[in-house]
């Protein structure tokens, strides 16, 4: 099976830099609709659906294979190898921020840069780490998703989009959650919220922009500060936004921060 079919790969624009946009849980590549036109005007932009999401081939989602984020990282590297041209930068939202980081661990030096939007290496608090949730809260979240995924979606979509997001964006997020296969969503949620990739982050030299909302119901600012502290070549930018999807609710602020970062990498406007 071709990668294009498996992951519903689309390529827009042209340029010396390939920008790959990777979405988060319960979503698909439509989450990039406001950023895509901006960057495709001067870059080769690749959008795709994670295996098991959107219009990817759901038959290829195997629970054992995708029992960790490493499998998604391998998928991303396959897409980079097949479609990446020139310098490659990945923009990963939420779980895909960590997927992209793991992809770099698997193939060191393949990426020229990484943008992590609302990413987290671990969601569970510990004695020396603030992840945003206690283990009991994570277990309660997973139980809610298991028992009534659509009910959880309708309750959480407005919270996750935040007050900064217009009602239409909240409805769009709920629609995305509703289109997602419930069984896959339940499994993927466990993979995400029970994972701990803090050791995989330590010391990564890849130039990284850590971009997140000042108020995120999923990823507290402390996580961004933690990542900034252990990634030696990173920059933390906080956006005045409430919600987990600043690429939708604050797209101008996102593109401005990203353009500044690209310029520092030497990939500014020609």
ZAKOL-699035 format. One record per residue (C-alpha): y, z, x. Coordinates in Angstrom, 2 decimals, padded with zeros to 5 digits. Layout:
ZAKOL-699035
PT        v        w        u
PT        Y        Z        X
...
end
This chain:
ZAKOL-699035
PT        v        w        u
PT   000.00   000.00   000.00
PT   003.48  -000.85   001.29
PT   005.97   001.89   002.04
PT   008.42   000.14  -000.24
PT   006.12   000.65  -003.20
PT   004.90   004.12  -002.24
PT   008.38   005.55  -001.80
PT   010.50   003.11  -003.83
PT   012.56   002.19  -000.78
PT   015.90   000.43  -001.24
PT   018.26  -000.89   001.43
PT   021.97  -001.43   000.83
PT   024.73  -002.56   003.16
PT   024.65  -003.53   006.79
PT   025.86  -002.17   010.10
PT   024.84  -000.88   013.52
PT   023.91   002.51   012.08
PT   021.07   003.19   009.63
PT   021.84   006.05   007.27
PT   018.86   007.44   005.36
PT   019.54   009.55   002.26
PT   016.73   011.94   001.26
PT   016.87   013.85  -002.05
PT   015.71   017.33  -003.06
PT   013.30   019.00  -005.50
PT   013.00   017.62  -009.02
PT   015.26   014.67  -008.21
PT   015.22   011.10  -006.97
PT   017.48   008.77  -005.05
PT   019.94   008.54  -007.94
PT   021.39   011.83  -006.65
PT   023.22   009.75  -004.02
PT   025.05   007.50  -006.46
PT   028.53   008.69  -005.42
PT   027.93   008.62  -001.65
PT   025.99   005.36  -001.51
PT   028.90   002.96  -002.24
PT   031.10   004.67   000.34
PT   028.69   004.47   003.25
PT   027.00   001.16   002.42
PT   030.38  -000.51   002.95
PT   029.86  -000.18   006.71
PT   026.32   001.11   007.31
PT   022.75   000.07   006.59
PT   021.82   002.69   003.98
PT   018.25   003.48   002.98
PT   017.45   005.44  -000.15
PT   013.94   006.38  -001.26
PT   011.97   008.74  -003.46
PT   009.85   011.44  -001.89
PT   006.13   010.91  -002.52
PT   005.48   012.43  -005.94
PT   009.07   012.05  -007.11
PT   011.11   009.49  -009.00
PT   009.58   006.03  -009.02
PT   007.32   006.63  -006.03
PT   003.63   005.92  -006.53
PT   002.51   009.23  -008.03
PT  -001.13   008.34  -007.39
PT  -000.55   008.83  -003.67
PT   000.47   012.47  -004.12
PT  -002.48   014.56  -002.99
PT  -002.11   018.34  -003.19
PT  -004.01   019.00  -000.01
PT  -002.14   016.37   001.99
PT   001.23   017.49   000.64
PT   000.43   021.18   000.90
PT   003.18   021.48   003.50
PT   006.48   019.77   004.27
PT   004.98   018.15   007.36
PT   003.40   015.40   005.24
PT   006.78   014.48   003.78
PT   008.17   014.50   007.33
PT   005.47   012.02   008.36
PT   006.40   009.83   005.39
PT   010.02   009.89   006.47
PT   009.11   008.89   010.02
PT   007.07   005.99   008.66
PT   010.13   004.82   006.72
PT   012.30   005.18   009.82
PT   009.80   003.20   011.91
PT   009.55   000.45   009.29
PT   013.15   000.11   008.18
PT   015.39   001.90   010.67
PT   017.60  -000.31   012.82
PT   019.98   000.79   015.53
PT   021.02   004.44   015.55
PT   019.42   006.39   012.71
PT   021.01   009.35   010.93
PT   019.28   011.22   008.12
PT   021.13   013.04   005.35
PT   018.75   015.50   003.72
PT   019.60   017.47   000.61
PT   017.91   020.80  -000.11
PT   014.21   020.60   000.86
PT   014.74   017.20   002.49
PT   017.09   018.79   005.00
PT   014.07   020.58   006.39
PT   011.84   017.52   005.95
PT   014.23   015.56   008.16
PT   014.30   018.31   010.77
PT   010.50   018.38   010.88
PT   010.47   014.59   011.20
PT   012.54   014.97   014.37
PT   010.07   017.56   015.63
PT   007.23   015.09   015.11
PT   009.07   012.25   016.87
PT   011.68   013.83   019.17
PT   014.65   011.68   020.00
PT   014.16   009.19   017.16
PT   017.24   010.40   015.27
PT   020.84   010.17   016.42
PT   021.99   012.84   014.00
PT   021.15   014.96   010.99
PT   023.19   016.11   008.00
PT   021.71   019.07   006.14
PT   023.19   019.55   002.66
PT   022.18   022.89   001.17
PT   019.13   023.15   003.42
PT   017.13   026.28   004.17
PT   014.25   027.03   006.56
PT   013.12   030.02   004.47
PT   014.10   031.27   001.02
PT   012.66   034.78   001.25
PT   014.63   037.72   002.64
PT   013.21   039.77   005.50
PT   014.48   042.67   007.58
PT   016.55   040.46   009.88
PT   017.10   037.39   007.69
PT   018.90   036.63   004.43
PT   017.19   033.82   002.59
PT   018.67   034.50  -000.83
PT   015.59   035.79  -002.67
PT   013.18   038.68  -002.46
PT   009.50   037.79  -002.47
PT   009.26   039.21  -005.99
PT   012.11   036.95  -007.14
PT   010.42   033.90  -005.64
PT   007.15   034.80  -007.34
PT   009.00   035.23  -010.63
PT   010.65   031.84  -010.17
PT   007.32   030.15  -009.50
PT   005.76   031.85  -012.53
PT   008.61   030.59  -014.72
PT   008.07   027.05  -013.45
PT   004.30   027.35  -013.94
PT   004.54   028.67  -017.48
PT   007.24   026.37  -018.83
PT   008.62   023.82  -016.40
PT   010.78   022.05  -018.97
PT   012.11   025.36  -020.27
PT   012.94   026.44  -016.74
PT   014.64   023.08  -016.15
PT   016.88   023.35  -019.22
PT   017.94   026.87  -018.22
PT   018.47   026.20  -014.54
PT   020.10   022.73  -014.52
PT   023.57   024.07  -015.49
PT   023.23   026.94  -013.01
PT   022.15   024.70  -010.14
PT   024.83   022.08  -010.79
PT   027.39   024.86  -011.10
PT   030.74   025.14  -012.80
PT   032.11   022.49  -010.45
PT   029.83   019.94  -012.06
PT   030.90   018.23  -015.27
PT   028.63   018.63  -018.32
PT   027.51   015.03  -017.81
PT   026.27   015.93  -014.31
PT   024.41   018.93  -015.67
PT   022.77   016.68  -018.24
PT   021.93   014.16  -015.54
PT   020.24   016.84  -013.44
PT   018.27   018.07  -016.44
PT   017.19   014.49  -017.15
PT   016.01   014.16  -013.56
PT   014.01   017.38  -013.79
PT   012.52   016.23  -017.09
PT   011.41   012.88  -015.65
PT   009.58   014.61  -012.80
PT   005.82   015.01  -013.24
PT   005.33   018.66  -014.24
PT   002.12   019.22  -012.30
PT   003.59   017.81  -009.11
PT   006.79   019.83  -009.61
PT   004.80   023.05  -009.95
PT   002.89   022.37  -006.76
PT   005.92   021.18  -004.79
PT   007.92   024.25  -005.83
PT   005.28   026.49  -004.25
PT   005.26   024.43  -001.08
PT   009.04   024.74  -000.83
PT   009.71   028.34  -001.76
PT   006.77   029.86   000.11
PT   007.35   027.93   003.35
PT   008.90   029.43   006.45
PT   010.09   026.95   009.08
PT   012.43   029.20   011.02
PT   010.45   028.79   014.23
PT   010.58   025.00   013.88
PT   014.36   025.10   013.77
PT   014.95   027.20   016.87
PT   016.53   025.31   019.75
PT   016.52   021.84   018.20
PT   019.03   019.81   020.25
PT   019.68   017.15   017.60
PT   023.38   016.91   016.66
PT   023.48   018.46   013.19
PT   026.07   018.86   010.46
PT   025.29   021.81   008.20
PT   027.07   021.13   004.94
PT   026.96   023.47   001.97
PT   028.89   024.86  -000.95
PT   030.71   028.15  -000.55
PT   028.84   029.33  -003.63
PT   025.29   028.00  -003.90
PT   022.84   029.70  -006.31
PT   019.91   028.69  -004.09
PT   021.17   028.82  -000.51
PT   023.67   031.54   000.42
PT   026.30   030.95   003.10
PT   024.33   033.35   005.33
PT   021.61   030.68   005.65
PT   024.11   028.10   006.86
PT   025.46   030.62   009.35
PT   021.92   031.36   010.51
PT   021.19   027.67   011.07
PT   024.48   027.21   012.88
PT   023.57   030.11   015.15
PT   020.15   028.81   016.20
PT   020.89   025.08   016.33
PT   022.80   024.70   019.63
PT   024.40   021.35   018.74
PT   025.41   022.08   015.16
PT   028.56   022.36   013.08
PT   028.87   024.31   009.82
PT   031.23   023.01   007.13
PT   031.66   024.91   003.87
PT   032.85   023.00   000.82
PT   034.93   024.68  -001.86
PT   032.33   024.07  -004.53
PT   030.09   026.05  -006.84
PT   026.60   024.61  -007.09
PT   023.64   023.25  -005.15
PT   024.60   019.57  -005.48
PT   027.95   019.01  -003.74
PT   027.11   015.33  -003.21
PT   027.52   015.00  -006.99
PT   030.08   017.67  -007.87
PT   032.27   017.33  -004.74
PT   031.51   013.87  -003.30
PT   034.93   013.33  -001.70
PT   034.65   016.56   000.28
PT   031.14   015.58   001.38
PT   032.12   012.11   002.54
PT   035.17   013.48   004.39
PT   033.06   016.04   006.28
PT   030.40   013.45   007.05
PT   032.91   010.85   008.27
PT   034.43   013.44   010.60
PT   030.96   014.25   011.92
PT   030.05   010.58   012.38
PT   033.26   010.03   014.32
PT   032.33   012.86   016.68
PT   028.99   011.15   017.24
PT   030.78   007.92   018.06
PT   029.95   006.23   014.76
PT   033.38   006.23   013.17
PT   035.05   003.32   011.42
PT   035.10   000.26   013.62
end
